[in-house]
Amino acid sequence: MSACLTNRRHLEPGAAYGSRVGDIALPTLVVHGTDDPLLPFEHAVALADEIPTAQLLPLRAVGHQMPPPGTWDTLVPALLSHTEAHES
């Protein structure tokens, strides 16, 4: 079984990380597939809405996977723009 399917047991019980999402002050790019069957796209919308600095980049027709090459024309420029705009 893949480690990513079982690693949640390492989380501290009762940790309230979700309630602190709105405290994220760094520029954030939320990248999410619109056809994700595990975490529906609405989760990404809610996450981006909670983070004051977030931008949402939907990847059309992408599921719960690494972004496929067909998305790179959209994804790579967005990542470069995001990281270049926020260099320290």
N, C-alpha and C positions, 0 to 999 in steps of 0.2 A: 504494500500500500504506500502511496506517495506520502512523504512527510508533511506536505501541505494540508493533507486531509486530517492529520492527527495532532498538529502542533498547537491547537487551541488549549490543550490540557496544561500547557505551560503558563497560561495567563493566571494572574493572581485572582482568586475568587473574590467577587464583589467589587472589583476595580471599576470605578465610575469614569472611564475614559470618555465615553460618549457625551457626558455632560460638559466636557471641557473643550469640545470642538470649536465653539464660538470664541475661545481664547486664542486661537491660532492667529498670529499677527503677521506672519510671513506671507509673501505673495504665493498663491497656491493655484496650480493648474489641475483641475479634476478631469481626468481622461476616462471615458467609460463607453462601452459598447451599448448601442440602443437595443440590441437583441439578447442581452445577457439573461440566461434563464436562472442563474443562481442568485444574483443580486440585480433585480430589475432596474431599468434606467431611472426610475423614480427615486431610487436610493442616491444616485449621483446628483440628481437635482436637489434633493434635500440636503446632501452634504455641502454642495456649492452654496446653497442658500444660508447655511449655518456659519460658514467661514467668511468673515467680512471681506477678505481680499481675493476671494476665489473667482476664477473664470472656469466655465464648464466647456469642455471640448467633447461633443458627442461624436462617436465613431459609428456611422450608419452601417447597419447590417452586420455588426460585430457582436459576438457573444462573449462568453467568459473565457478569454484566451489572450495570448500575446497579440498585439495588433499585427494583422497580416500585412504583407507587402502592398496590397492594394490600398491601404490607408496611409502609407508613408508620405505620399504627396501632401497630405493634410497634416499628419502628425508631426513630422520632422520640422517643418517650418514653424509650427506652433510651439514646439519645444524650444527651438532655437530662439525664437522671439521672446518667449517667456524667460529663458535663462539670461539672454543678453540684456533684456530690460532691467533685470534685477541683480546684475553683477555688483559685487561690493568693491 
